[in-house]
Amino acid sequence: MAYLVLYVDDIILTANTDHLLGKFITLMKREFAMTYFGPLHHFLGISVNLSSSGLYLSHSVYGKDIIARASMKNCNHVATPVDTNSKLSATSGPVIEDPTLYRSLAGALQYLTFTRPDISYAVHQVCLFMHDPREPHMQSLKRILRYLQGTLDHGLFLSATTLTGLTAYSDADWDGCPDSRRSTSGYCIFLGDNLVSWSSKRRETFSRSSGEAEYRGVANAVGETTWLRNLLLELHLPLRPATIV
């Protein structure tokens, strides 16, 4: 459904006329029971700003609510969401007596990643320990909130450009988990100049080499790009160029 909305917005932005919009709404009403309430401004906590250059999606209000829930409205911000010099372990530090707040904040941050791919890896890491959170895990979660404090205006911009093809980037952190020795792989996929899909996930199986971990990560990215190509084909927007990974 998200891609259908982007396709529709692309028509509106490039055509810049009410005639096409009215025609499209009439066609949709024939197929579905729906009502048009005007231009989209907010949807499920996501702020939408439509301009002549594209679509800007932001979770700024939702991010403020998360920071307030953690009683960190006056905290100092940091430049990065995660400390790259240390690895979180399931057995490090004392256990949190009441993990309710930790789980609530971690779950809320997961929804925030819909418009904030820059925190996807950091949020994935703290969510790994929701069953038994400890003090170092809470400190890592608070670091994410401190990063958000200084980047509340960040979001996802989708420009109205021609579909030039898919480009995917993949990487893997071999043997990165200090407990299970499993790898964390991630990818991000661009449709033209727009970032449309991203993921950060710890692998379910152990990789015996960095090369194996990298190939597993690439396989995930290729699978996602194949799904996206098929989706665009169903929307009558087939991609001719080969996907670059």
Secondary structure as UniProt FT lines:
FT   HELIX           2..15
FT   HELIX           18..31
FT   STRAND          42..43
FT   TURN            44..45
FT   STRAND          46..50
FT   STRAND          54..58
FT   HELIX           60..69
FT   TURN            70..71
FT   TURN            73..74
FT   TURN            84..85
FT   TURN            90..91
FT   HELIX           100..112
FT   TURN            113..115
FT   HELIX           117..119
FT   HELIX           120..127
FT   TURN            128..131
FT   HELIX           135..149
FT   TURN            152..153
FT   STRAND          155..159
FT   STRAND          166..173
FT   TURN            174..175
FT   TURN            178..180
FT   STRAND          184..191
FT   TURN            192..193
FT   STRAND          194..202
FT   HELIX           210..234
FT   TURN            235..236
//
